[in-house]
Amino acid sequence: MQYGEISGINKPIARIIQGTTMIGSDLNESESFALLDQVYELGGNTLDTANVYGGGNSERIIGRWLQARGLRDNMVIITKGGAHSEDRRRMTPFDITADLFDSLARLKTDHIDLYLLHRDDPDLPVEPIIHALNEHQQAGRIHAFGASNWSHQRMEAANAYAKANGLKSFVASSPQYSLAESHTEPWPMCLSISGAEGSEARKWYAKTQMPLLVWSPLASGFFSGRFQRDNLHEFGEREWDEVVVRVYAKEVNFQRLDRATILANERGGTVADVALAFVMSQPMNMFSVVGPHSTAKFAANVEAANIKLTPQEMDWLDLKNDNR
């Protein structure tokens, strides 16, 4: 396992982060405990969860696991609040505070290592949000904070305000990023920095080296080998399958898949290995949030993170040139 650092957190952070959307939904408590035990044994000391995952059950089960194993001080816990509902956007200081206190209770802890805002509301000013997060950081409830699905321009503006007023600022960002470009939002108000549209954001992250905790680095399973040009009609309405078909299963991405398959065959690995190596080889401060249900796949993700691709290989995979 490779580890990195995030300002405000005095523990190493695993570069491959176990996502937990399946905990409390696809996996019951005993299955979840078994997965978390094995991930920890493989060096996975960092978990990514959210207030809304499994209706709160993801956090509840993680909290019980941390307590049962006595591992709270060993683990880096990332959780998210401020997800919007069907009724309204929820990015006010009140919403952030309510979600944070619920998360603390469920996780059975007095602090969150890294607290992320799950969505943004660009219609709201950043100033009250920065003040609310600083209040919680000063009180010790969170050790550091960042944002998921915020544009780099909004984060830059928020951090400029924080610096000008002697306040703590965002130290991490969690957008979607993968070799496959997104053709629409998988869920409302999600933000991707993939493809040509994300090029300016990637330049900013490469320049600033702000830690990037990217989600769906394997494009929600597009690089699993299950999805082909001629079998898309076989996938029903299962949420993740529907996301892949709607968001990623486009010809330009199949061309990327073709090239990843060629490179995987040459290197003796899998397409998923190459796709994750593409993400982790970028000149940005990369962490990947993965969501395997098995430790075998988590271990494979850890190994893939050690594969280094050349800039020429990455450009070839991304269809920027025809030579490598």
N, C-alpha and C positions, 0 to 999 in steps of 0.2 A: 504494500500500500504506500502510495505517495501522500505526503501531508503538506499543507500550506498554512498560512497565517492570515488572520483577519483582525484588524485593529480593534482592541477592546476585549478580545477573547484570549485568555491566558492558557489555552490548550491548543495542541496541534489539531488542525481540521482535515479530515480525510478528503482527498481529492475526488474520490468516488463516494458519493453520499447516498445512503439508502433512503429512497422515498417510501412513504408509508400510506399511500392512498388505498392500498388493498387491506390494510390492517383494520379489523372491525367491520369489514364489508366482505371481501372475497375470502379472507382468512379469519377463522374464529380465534379465540384467545389462546388456546393451547398451540395452534398452528403458528400464530404470531410470535409467541414466546420462543418457539423452536427456531423460527427464522431469525429473530433478533439475537438469540444466543449464538447462532452460527456466524452471522454477520460480524458480531463483536469479536469472535475468535479469529476471524480473517482480517482484523485490524480496522473494521468499520466502526469507528467511534463517533460517527456523525449521523444524525437522523433528521430528516426533513418531514415535518407534518404541518397541519393547519387546523384552525378552529372548526372548519366546515367538513373535514374529511370524515366520512362515515357518520355524519351527524354528531360528531364529537367523540365517537368511539375510538378513533385512531389515537387521539391524545389520551383517552382514559386507559386504554390497554398499554400504551407506552409508559404511562405513569405507574401502573401496577407492576410492569416489568422492571422499571428502574428501581422501585421500592423492593421488590422481591429479590433482585440480584444485588442490591446495594451498590449500584454503578453510577449514581447520579454525578458524582465528581469526576468520573472517567469519561463521561459522554458529553458531546457537544449537541445540544438540542436547539434545533431551528424550528420555529413555528410561525404561522402567519395569521394575521387578523385583518379585518376590514374588507372581507369579501362582500360583494354586492348581492342583494337579494332580488327576488322577482319583483319586489315592490319599489325598491329605491336603491340608490347608491349609498354606500355605508363607509364614508371616509372622514367623518367628523371626529373631533377629539373624544366625544362621548362614545361613539361606536368603537374606536380603537381601544379605549379604556375598558369598556365592557367585555370585548373579546379577549383582551389580555388577562383580565382577572378570571374569566372562565378557563382559559388555557392553563393558568397557574394552578387552579384547583384540580383540573383534570390530570395534569402532569405530575401532581403531588410534589411541587417544587416551589421555592420562593423566588426563583429567577429563571429567565429564558436567556440562553447564551446569545442567540441572534434572533431578533424579532423582525419579521418582514411584513410590510403592508402588502396584502394579497392583490389588490387592484388599485387603480388611481381614479380620481375624479378631477379631470383637468379644469372643470368649472370652478373648483375651490382653490383659494390661495394656499400656498405652501406654508406660510408663516404659522398659522395655528397648529398645523400638523407637526412641524418641527418643535414647537414649544411643548406640545403634548408628549412627544417621544422623549424629549429632554427631561421632562418631569419624571417620567417613569425610569429613565436611566439614572438620574440622580438619586431616586429612591431605591435603587438596586434591583428593581423588578426585571429590568433587561440590562444586559452587559454591552450590547451593541445593537444597532438597528440598520435596516436597509429596506429595499423595496422589490417586489415582484411585479412584473408587467407595467413598470413605469418607463417612460421614454428617458433617454439620456439627457435630453434638454431639461425636462422637469427636475431630474435629480441634480443636474448642474445648477439650476436656479435655486433649488432648496439648499444645496451646500454653500452656495455663495451667500445666501441670507444667513445661514448658520455661522459661517466664518466671520461675517461682518458684525455679528451680534454676540460673539464669544460663546456660541453654542456648539454642541456635538452635531455631527452631520451623518448622512448616510455613508456606510462603509462597505456595502455590498449590494449587488443587483442580481435579480433572478428572472431573466427573460427566457423565452424559448430560443434554442439554437440547435441546428443540426446541419448535416450535409444536404438534406432535402429542404427545399424552400416551401414555406407555407403559402397556400393559395387562398385561404380564408381563415378566419378565427376558428379554432377548435371549440372554444367557449367564449361568451361575450367578454370583450375588453381584455383579451389576452394579447400579449405583445411578443413578436418574434424579431430577432435580429439576423435571421437567415436570408440568403438570397441577395439580389442586387439592392432591394429596398433597405436592407439592414447594413449596407456598406459604411455609411457615415457613422452609425452607432458603433460598429466594430472598430473603426479608426479611433473613435473617442476612447473606447475601452482599452485599446492597445496603447494609446498615449498615456492615459491616466493610470493604467494597471489596477483599476478598481476590481476587487474580486468578483468574478462572474460565476454564479451558481446556476448553470443553465439546466432547464428542465426539458424533458423529451429529447435528449441528445440522439436517440435512435429513431426519432420521428414517430413516436408512439407505436413502434413495432414495424414500421415500413421496411426496415432493413433486416427483419427477422427471416426473410425468405418465403414467408407465407403469401405475400401479395405479389401477383404477377399481372401482366397486361391482360391476360385472357381468363382470369378467374375472379375478377372483382364482383361479378354477379353472384358468386357463391356466399358472400359475406352479408349477413343479415343486419339486424338492428342493434346488436351488442355494442355498447357505447364506444369502446376503444376501436373496434373494427370500423364502425361508422365514421369515426374521426379520421382514421387513416385513409379511407376511401375518399372522403369529402375533401380533406385538407392536403394530403400528400400524393395520392395516386394519380399523378399527372405525367404526361409523356416526358417532360424535362427531368422529372425526378426518376423515372424509369431509366433514362439515359445515365444518370448518376449511379443508379443501382447496377446497371450493366458494367460500368467501369469499376465499381467497388467489388463486383464479383470477379472480374479479371484479376485485380490486384490481390484479392483474398486467395485465389487459386495459386497465384505465383508465390505468395508468402506462406502458404500452408495454413492459413487461418480461416476465419469465417467472415462473411460480409459485415456482420455486426461488429466484429473486431476492427475492421477497416473504418467503418462509419464512426465508431467512438474514438479511434485514433485520430481521425480527421479533426474532431472537435478538440481533443486534448493537445494536439500539436499546434494549435493556433497561437499567434504571438500575443495572446491575452492571458490574464491571470485566471486560468480555467479550473473550475470545479464542475463535476457533472452529477446531477441528481437523477439516479436511475431507479427503476421500479420493479426489479425482478421478484418473482414469487419464490424463487429457489436460491439456495446459496451457491449452487453450481454456476448459475448465471451471474450471480454477484461476483464470484471468483473470476469468471471469464471477463467481466467488465474491468476488474482490477488489473488483470494481465493486459488487456487491450490498452489501458491507459499508459502502459510502459512502451508501447509501440510508437516510434517516432517516424513520421512521414516527412519527406522533404517538401519545401515550398513548391517544387515542380510537380510532385505527386499530388499535392493538395489542389493546385490549380487545375490539373488534369481531371481529377475527380469532380471538381466543381464546374467542369465544362468551360473553363477559361482558356484552355489551349488543347491542342490535339497531340502534344508531344510531352514525354516525361523522361 
